[in-house]
Amino acid sequence: MSDASDARLTDRRNFIRFLAASPVMTPTAVRTLVGSLALGSTNAFAQSYDVLRAPTQAVGDVIAAPEQALNVMDFEPAAKKALPPAHYGYLASGVDGDETLRANHEAFSKIRIRTRRLIDVRKIDTSVTLFGQTYGTPIMLAPVSSQGAFHPEAEGAVAKAAKVKGNGMILSTVGSTSIEDVTEARGAPVWYMLYPTDDWTVTEALVKRAEAAGAPAIVLTVDRQGGRNTETLFRLRRDDTRNCKDCHAGGFVNEVSRKPMFDDLDVSKVTNLYGTGMTWDYVDRLRKIVKGKLVLKGIVTHEDAEEALKHGVDAIIVSNHGGRAEESLFPTIEALPEVVKAVNGKIPVLVDGGFRRGTDVIKALAMGATAVCIGRPYCWGLAAFGEPGVAAVLAIMQREFETIMKQVGALRIENITADMVSVG
């Protein structure tokens, strides 16, 4: 045996004696470590990366199965591959040059996270309670219209995936599935996002039906009053060789004929889905007929947040419609603080726009949001793989969120505080 080998053996014996005498090492732990040392193994000191031990599989530029995804962005190319150009364009488009769409996500890179150490985070609780209903996570599903354009199972598949981890869900007025069917698939009530139309009789009927199905909240969208220029959609439409008039014949009656929330309603007097003449008086009128909670979606300034309080609104969703309402270049995560400050804890504040990572979620919660809403990511999963795709997207974001919760030392949602982030 060489002198070097003798030295290594002596060092090993001295180290084993030190471990055996240590009050923090159990006899079993010492035996396990000694066995590894005797074999000359360094595995005892290595981090456990189970993924590195899994069978390898070649993955091309586009994932072919949900389990191949490393993050939610991996689902977008798969969705693009699966969809007709116009349908992908509808999902992908912002307005004008898509600058606000990009700004929504890019703004998160300006927010840093302050991590904490030496906190026992083996057990964490990500549940959040809104309007008396407890959800397993603060990651909710934003309303996205016409999900049948992405997958035949549409919102039903999304609801089933949301049920797994207890994600809250908001159904669009012009969804491809009825609120009754979505509620059944979700196994719990869902919120209902209201496009009011310009016919009050239709508005009342939509609200009554949603509340009869158990919707605890009516979410009035107020950010679609000025029209929009969805340029990316128009550009991709040029690449679509199908005859879109087969489904889009024109006129409001034809447009909603495949939207089950308008079944058996007389929409002959409706000329506009979005209620372009709405004012705060309209909010008052709606407040009188909504028996449950009334939420405004599309508030981005402290002035409007303060006004909402005066009109009896129960919650606000800070939103620019995923960057497809107006080309303001004002990211929702930057609008969030002034809205939170304006309501001063009186009502919950939710936020959507650009959420792609679990770290994005914790940044919003630290800045005062009660919950966040995601839209495009789960629709990418739906378009690419149906319900398993949605489930995978939600699982990835939840996993990332739980990881960063542990890294900041937050055991519960209420432990996430403003001092955990640094802006600028």
N, C-alpha and C positions, 0 to 999 in steps of 0.2 A: 504494500500500500504506500502511495506517495505521501510526502509531507503535506501537500495540499489537501489530500483526501483525509489524512489524520486531523487536520485543522478543522475541516468541515464537519467531521464526525463529532469532534469535541464541542464545537459550537452548537451542534444539534442537540447533544446530550444536555448541555447547560441550559438551552432554551426549554427543553422538555421539563427539566427540574424546576425552572422558573414558573412554567404554566401549572405544574402539579401543585405548587405552593400558593398559587394565586387564589384569593377568596372569591373571585368572580367567575372562575372556570369550574364547571361541574365535572365529576369523574368521567361521565360519558363523553363530554366535549373533549376532554384531554385525550381519551383513548382514540377518538375519531381523528383528531389532529395528529396524534403520534403515528397512527397508521398511514396517514397521507405522507408524513415526513419520511417514514421508513421506506416508502416506495419512491421517494424522491419526487413526489408530486407537488405542484404548486396550485392545484385546484382549490385547496382550502382557502387560498387567499384571493382567488379570482372572483369577479362579479359573476352572477348567474344570468347569462343571456340565453334563455330557452330558445329564442328564435334562431340562434346560431346553430342549435342542435337539430332543428327541424329539417326534414328533407327539402332539398332545394328544387326549385322549379323555374324554368326560364319564363320571364315575363317581358312581353314586347313593349312597344310604346303605349299601348292601351291595355288596361287590365281586362282579363276575360272572365273573372269571377270576383265577387265581393271580397273574399278572403285575401285576395292579392293586394288590396289597397293598403298603403302605408298611411295615408291621410285622406281627408275628404276631397281634396283637390284631384286626387287620382280618378274620381268618378266623373269629372266633367268631360274628359276626352271620350270616355266610354258612353256617356249620354249623347254626345255629339255624333258618335258613330252609329248609335242605335236609332236616332231620330231623323225624320225628314228635315231638310234644311230650314223650312219655315217654322216648324215646331221648335227646333233648337234655337232659331233666331228669336222666337217669342220668349224663351226662357233666358237667353243670354243677354238680350238687349237692355241697355240703359236708355238714356235720351241724348239727343244731339251726338256729341263725340264720346259718350260713355265715361266722361271724366268724373262725374259724381259717383258713378258706380265704382270706379277704381279708387276714388278718394275714400269711400266708406271703409274699405279694407286697409288701404295703405296707412290710414291715420293711426291704426293700432301700433304701428312700428315706432311711433313717437312716444309711446307710453311704456315705461320700464317697470319691472316688477321687483319689489324688495322682498327677498326671501329670508326666512328665519330658520334657526338651527336648534337642535337638541330639544325637540318637542315630540312627544309620543303621538304619532299620527297613524297608528295601525288601524284605528277604527274612526272613520269619518262618516258624517251624515250629510248628504247633498239635498235632502228634501226641502221643499219650500211650500208655504201655504198661501193661497190667493183666494180671497172671497170664500173662505171656509173650506176650500177643497185643497187637499194635500197632494202634491206631485213629487215624484221621486227625484226630480232634478229641476234646476232653474232654466234648463234649455227647452224652450217651447217651440212648436212648429207654427210658423207664420202662415197666414192665409195665402194660398197661391191658386189662381183661377184655372179652370179648364185642365185639370190634371189628367183627364182622359186623353189629352193630346200627347202625354208622355208615356202612358202605360194603360192597358185596358182595365186593370183593377183600380186605377186612379186613387181617390182619397181613401177608399176602403183598405187598400194595401198599406197606405201611410198610417191609418188609424191602428191597424193590427200591429205594426212595428212600434208605434208609440206606446202601445199597451205594455210592451215588454219591460221597459224601464220606468214607465209612468210619466212620460213626457206629456205636457199639456198640448192641446191642439186647437187651432182656430180655423174654422171652415169658411171659405169664401161664398158669397151670394151666388156667384157664377161658377161654383164647383161642378164637377161632373157627377157627384154623388149626393144624395139627399142627406139632410142632417140626421134623419132617423137611422139610416143605414150606417152612417159614420159613427154615431153614438153607440150603436150595437157593436160595431167592429172594435171600437176603442174600449168598450166595457165601462164607460163613464161619460158623463156629460162633456161636451166640447163647447168652446166659445163660438159665437157666430159673428162673422164680419159682414156688416151691412153696407152694400151699395144701395142707396135709398131710392133711386129713380126719381123722376119728377112727377110721379102720381102718388099722392098720399095714401090712397086706398091700397095700392100695391105695397107701399112701405109698411102700413099697418098689418097687412096679411103676412108679410115676410117675418116681421117681429113676432107676431102671435104664434106662427108655426114653429119658429126657433125656440121660443120659450116653452111651448107645449112639449117640445122634444127634450126639455130639461136644460137648455143652454143657460148657464149662470150669468153670462155677460153678452151684451150686444155691443159689438165693436164698430163704431161708425168711422168709416174712412173719409178723411177730409182733405186729402192731398191730391185729388184728381180733378179739381175744378177748372184748371186752366188749359186742359188739353196737353198733348205731348208729341214729341217727334222721336219715335223709336227707330232711329236710323239703321242700327244694326239689323233689326228685324226686316226692314225694307230691303236692305242689301242682300241678305241671305234668301229672302223670298224669291229673288231673281234666279237663284240656283235650283229652285224647286220645280220639277217638271210636272207635278201633279196638277190637276184642275181644282184649285182651292174653292171654287164656287160650288163644288159638290157638297161641301159642308157649310160654307159661308156664303149664303145666297144674298145677303144684304138685308137691311131693315131690322129693327129691334125684335120683332116677333120671330123672325127666322133665327136671329142670333141666340135667343134664349130658348128656342124650341127643344134644344138638347140639354137644357139646364133644369134639373128636377125640382129646384126650389121654386120655379115658376109654373109648375104643373097646375092646371085648373085655375090659373089666374088670368083675368082679363088684362092684357098688357097693351091693348089697342091704343090707349091714350099716352103710353110711355114714349117719349122721344129721346130721353137721355138716361143712362144708367147711373151716372155719378152725382146727380143732383147739383148741377153747376150753379144754381142760384141759392145755395145754402148760405145762411148767416147764423149768428148766435141765436136768433129767434127760432130757427129750425131746431137747434139743439134743445132749446126749452120745450118745444112742441114734442120732440122725441122723448125727452125726459119724462113727460107726463104719461106716456103709454108704455114705457119700458118698466116692467115690474121688478126686474133684477138689477144688475149692475150695468151702467152705461160707461163705455170706454171710448175715448177719442184716439184714433190712430192717424198720425201725420203731424203731430205738434212738434215743432223744433225750436221755438223761442220762448223766453221767459214771459213775454207779454201774453202770448196765447195760453201758456200754462196757467198764468194767474187768472185769465178770463175764464178758463175752463172750470176753475174752482168756484167762481161766482155763479156758474150755471149748473152746479150740482153733479158734475162729472165724477165718476168713481175711480177712474184710473186713466193714465195716459200711456200711449205707446209712441215713443220718439221714433219717427220714421220718415224717410223720404221715398218710400215705396221701393226700397232696394236700389236707389239711384235711378229710378225710372219714372219719377214724378216731375222733377224739374232739374235743370243743369245748374245747380246752385254752387257746386264745389264745396258744400258745407257738410262734412261727414257727420253722421248721426252720433258717433261717439264723442265728437267735439261739441255737439249741441246738448248732449245729455246733462252736463254739470249745471247749466243755467236753468234747465227745466227742473232738475232735482232741487235746486236752491229755491226756485219759485214756489214749489208745492210744499216745501218745508216739512216733509214727512206726513202730510195730511192724507195723501192718497198714494197708491203704488205707482211707480214709474217703470215701464218696460222699455226696451229698445231693440230695434232690429237694424240690419244693414251692415254687410261685410264680415259677419262672423264666420270664421273658417277654422279656428283653433280653440282648444280649451283655454289657452292663455287669453284669448280675446274675451271669453266669457268672464273670467275672473277680473279682468280689467274693468269691464262694465259694472260688475257687482261692487267692486271697490269704489267706483265713482258714483255709487248711489242707486243703481238699477236694482229693482226687485227680482227681475228675471230678464232673459233675452229671448229673442225669436230668430230662428233661422229659416230661410226659404229655399234659395237655389241649391244648397248642398243636398238636402233630402230629396229634392226633385231630380238632381243628377242620379242619385241612387235609384230612385223610382224608375227613371227612364232607362237606365242601363240594365237593371236586374230585378225590378219589381220590389215586392215586399222585402226579400233578403237584402237588396241594395239599400233600402231605407234603414233597415235594422243595423246594417253595417256602418252607415254614416253616423247614426245616433250613438252606436257603441264606441266608435272612434272618438267622437267629440266628448263623450262622457268619460272615457278613459283618460284623455288628455286633461280634462277638467279636474278629475280626481287627483291626477298626478300633481298638477300645479297647486291644488288646495293643500296637499301634504307638504309641498315645498315651501309654502308661505306659513305653514303651521296652523292652518284653519281646520278645526274639527267639525264645524257646522257652518252653514251659510251666514249666520249672524256674526261669526268670527271674522268675516271678510270685511276689512275696514279701509278707509281712505289712505292710511299710512302705508298700505301694502303696495301702492303704486307711486310713481314719480312721473310727472308729465312735463314734456318739453325737451 
